[in-house]
C-alpha cells in the first residue's frame, strides 16, 4: 500500500512538473515557478538527492529563475542539476547537455564568459555526437557559442560558429521542407529570424574587422558568402539567374512577377552596398541598410 501511495504521489509530481513547463511556454513564469516548487517538494520526500527526477526539478527551477532575472538562484539550481546528471547519467547524455547549455548561457548573462564558453562547448560536443550536426538543438548551440566568442571580441570564431549554425539551419530547412505545408514553412522561417539576424550581424562585424586590416580578399569571401546564404534563406529555388528569368518571362501571375522583381532588386542593392567598405563611423548605417533590404525582400518565394 505504501509503495502504491508513493507511486501516486510521484505521478502527481510529474503532473506538477508538466504544468510548470506549460506555464513556462505561456510565459506565466510565477505560475511555472509555483508548479516546479511543488514537484520538487514531493520528490524530496520520496527520492534520493541524486535521483534523475530531482535533477529535472532543479533544472526546471533554474531555468524559470533565470527567466525571472533571479540569476543567483538560477545558478544554484542549474549547478545542482548538472552535478546530479553528470554523476548519474554521465557526460555523454542529452539531458546533461541540456543543463550544460542552460548554465553556459546563464554565465554569458552574468559576464562569466569563459565559464559559459566552456559549458557550451561541452554541450555542443554531446549534441553533435548524439543528435547530429543538423538537429535544431545543435544548431542553437552554435549560435550560443558564437555569442560567447562575440563577448570575448574574437570576431573570427564568432563568425565561424554563426556561419556553421546558419549553414546547418539551411540544410535542415531544405530537408524538412519536403514534409511541411506552406503555413508550417512560414512558421518555421518566422521562428528562424533570430538566426538570420545573428548570422548577418556576425558576418558584418567580421567583415568590418577584415576591412580595417585591409584584408580585401578575406573581406570579399565573407561578404559574398553572407549574400549567397541570405539569398538562399530568402528563396533558394530561384537563386539561379536563368531560372529566375525563365520563370519571370513565362508566368502570367502578376504577384509572382512582383516578388521576383523584389528579389532581383534586393540582390542588386546588396551588391551595391558591398562595393563600398564602411568607415568606422559609418558601420551602423551600413549594417542597417543591409537589414532593411532583408526586411523588405520577398518571403513568398521561399515558401514554395
N, C-alpha and C positions, 0 to 999 in steps of 0.2 A: 504493500500500500504506500509506503514511504517513497519507494522508487517511482511509483506511478505519479505521486504528487510532485516529486522533483522534476520529472519529465514535463508535466503540465506547466509548471512554473517556468521552466526553461523555454518551453514553447511560447509562453507569454512574453518572455524577454526578447525572443526573436521577433514577435509581432511589434513590440515597442521599438525595436531596432529598425524594422521596416517602415514604421510610421515616421520615425525620425528621418529616414532617408527621403521619404516622400515630402515631408515638410521642408527639408533642406532644398530639394529640387524646386519647390514652390517659393523659395526664398523666405520662408517663415522660420527664421533662424532660432528665435527664442523658443518656439514650439518644438523645433527639432532638438534643441538642447534638452528640453524637459523630457522628451521621449528617450533620448540616449542615456540620460542620467538614470531614468527608471530601469532601462535594460541593464545597465551596469550594476545598479543596486541589487537586482535579483540575481544576476550572475555571480556577484561577490559572495552571496550566501551559499551557493551550491557548487561553485567551481574553484579550482586552484588558481592562484595568481598567474601561472604560466600557461593557462589554457588558451587555445587559439580564439575562442569566443570572447575572452577577456581582452585579447589584443584587438579584436574587431571593435569592441566598445571603446577602448582607449583611442583607437584611430578615428572613429567617427566623432567622438567628443573633441579630439584635437582639431579635426577639420572644421567643425562647427565653431569652435572658439576662434580659430584663425579667421573665418569669415566675419565673425563679430568684432574682430580687431583686438581681441584679448590674446596677444601673441605669447605672453609668458605661459599662460595656461595651455595654449595650443602646443607650445614646445614641450611642456611637461608630459602631456598625454601622448603626443606622437612619439616621443622618445621612449616612453614605456611600451608602446605598441611595437616599436621597432625591435626593442630588446627581446620581447617575447617571441616575435616572429622569427628573428634570426636564430634564437636558441631552439625553438620548437619546430618551425617549418624549414629552416635553413636559408642560406643566402640565395640559392637558385630557385626562388618561389615567387609566383606572380604577385601574391599578397604582400610579400616582403618588399618587392619592387615598388608597389603602390605607396607604401609608407616611406620608403627612401625618397620617392618623388615628392610627396607631400611635405616631408621635413626639409628637403632640399629647397623647395620653393619658399617655405617659411623662412629659412635662413637668408634667402635673397631679399625677402621683405624686411628683414631686420639687419640688413647690411653686413651679414656674415657670409660674404660671397664665396670665399674659398671653401668654407664648410658646405655651403649649398652646392657648389660645383662638384665636390667630392661625392655627395649623396646622389646627385642627379646622374653623374657618370656611372655610378653603380647601378642605379635604376635602369639606365639605358642598356647596360651590359646584359642584365637579366631579361629585359623585354625583347631585345634583339634575339637572344638565344631561344626564348620560349614562344614569343608572339610573331617574330619575324620583322623585317625592315618596314613593311608597308602597313602594319597594323596602326590604327588611329592612336593608340596609347604610346606606341613607339614614336610616331611622328610628333606627337605633343612633346615628348621628352627632348627631341632635337631642338624644338623651339625654346624649351626651358633652359637648355644648355647654352643656346645662342644668347639668351637674355643674361645668363651668368657671365659669359665672356664679354658681352657688351658693358656690363657693370665694371669689369676689370680692364676695360678700354683695349681689349685685344680684338680689334675690329676684323682681322682676317679670320680668326676662329669663329667669331660671332657670325660672320657671313657664311663660312663653310657649313656650320650646323644649320643655319636658316635655309641655306641653299639645298642641303641634303633633305631637310624636312619637307621643303616645298616640292622637290623632285619626287619624293616618295608619296607625297599627297596627290600629285598629279597622276602618278602610276596607279594609286589606289582608286582615285576617282574614275579613271578610264576603265578599270577592271569592274567596279561595281555598277557603273552606269548602264551596263548591259541589262541589269535586273531592275532598274529604277524607272518609275514613270516620271512624267515631266514635273509634277509637283514635288516628288521626292528629290529629284535633281536640284530643283530650285532651293529647297530647304537645306540640302547638303551644302550647296555653294554659299548660301547665306551664312551658314554657321562657320564657313571657312574664311570669311572676310578678314578675320584677325590674322590668319596665317599669311594671307596675301599682303596685308599691311606690314607684318613683321618682316617678311622676305624683302619687300621693296625698301623698307627703312634700312635694313642691314646692308642691302646692296648699295644703296645710295651713300651710306656712311663710309663703307669701304671704298667705294669709287672716289669719293672726295679725298680720302686719305691717299689713294694712289695718284690722284691728280696733283696733290700738294708735293708728292715725291717725284713728280714729273715722269711717272711710270706709265706712259701713254699706252703701251701695248697691253699691259695688265688691265688698265682702266677700260680700254675698248672691250676686252674679253668679258669683264664683269658687266659692263653696261649692255652689251649685245645679248649676253645670257639673260639678264634681267628682262629685257624687252621680249625676247623669244618666249621665256617662261610665262610672262604676263599675258602675252597674246595666246599662248596655249591654254592658259586658265580661262581667258575670255571666250575663246572659240576655236579649239584646236582643229576641228574638222574642216575649217575654212582657212587654215593657215597658209595653204599653198596658193600663190597668186593666180595661177592658171585656173584652179578650181573656183576661186572667187569670181574671176572674170567670166568663166563659163556659166556659173550659176546666175550671176548678175544679168548677163545678156539673154538668158533663156527663161528666167522666171517672169511670170506675169503678176506676181504678188508684190504690190506696192510697198507694203510694210516690210517685207523681206529685203527689197531693194534699199529702203531707207536704212535698215540695220546694217547691211553690207557697206553702204556709204559711210556710216558712222565708224565702222571697224577700220576701213581704209584710212579715213581721216585721222583716227586715233593713232594709227601706226605712223602716219606722216608727221603728226605733231610730236610724237615721242622721238622720232629720228631727228627732227629739227632741234629739239631741246638738247639731245645728247651731242650735237655738233659743237656746242659751246660749253666749255668747262666752267663751273661756277667759281666765283671768288668767295673768300671766306664769309663776307657779309651778305652774300647772295645765295648761300646754300639753302636756307629755309624756303626762300621764294622758289628756287629751282625744284626743290622736293615737292612743294605744294602744287606746282604746275603739273608734275607727273601724277600726283594723287588725284588732281581734278580731272585729268584725262581718264583715269581709271573709273572715277565716279560717274562720268558721263558716257562711257563706252557701252555698247550693247550687251545686255545679258541674254537676250533672246537667242542669239546664235549658239551659245554654249549649252542651251537646253535641249537641242535637237539630237 
